[in-house]
Amino acid sequence: MIAAKVAAKVAGPDAVNAAHRPIMGSEDFAFMLKAKPGNYIFIGNGAGEAPNGSGVCMVHNPRYEFNDEILSIGATYWVELVKEFLPAA
């Protein structure tokens, strides 16, 4: 739950769902987790236009557009996560 704690620190506790139901993604990330513990995080890019009318356009879709306004939130998350794991200098 370290990653969720850091995400809550960056985005606020109401913006973090640490109890998200498991999903069956087909990423190669599972192979990395065999070697080292870790987790997957969804940054919350926002809703887009989906052809199925759901209002959410997932990645690997020609209509997907990354929300550049969240780059600083994502970068801050990774910096804070590293600071959580590394000892203070």
Sequence and secondary structure as in RCSB ss.txt:
>XXXX:A:sequence
MIAAKVAAKVAGPDAVNAAHRPIMGSEDFAFMLKAKPGNYIFIGNGAGEAPNGSGVCMVHNPRYEFNDEILSIGA
TYWVELVKEFLPAA
>XXXX:A:secstr
 HHHHHHHHHH GGG  TT        THHHHHHHS              TTSSS   SSSTT    GGGHHHHH
HHHHHHHHHHS   
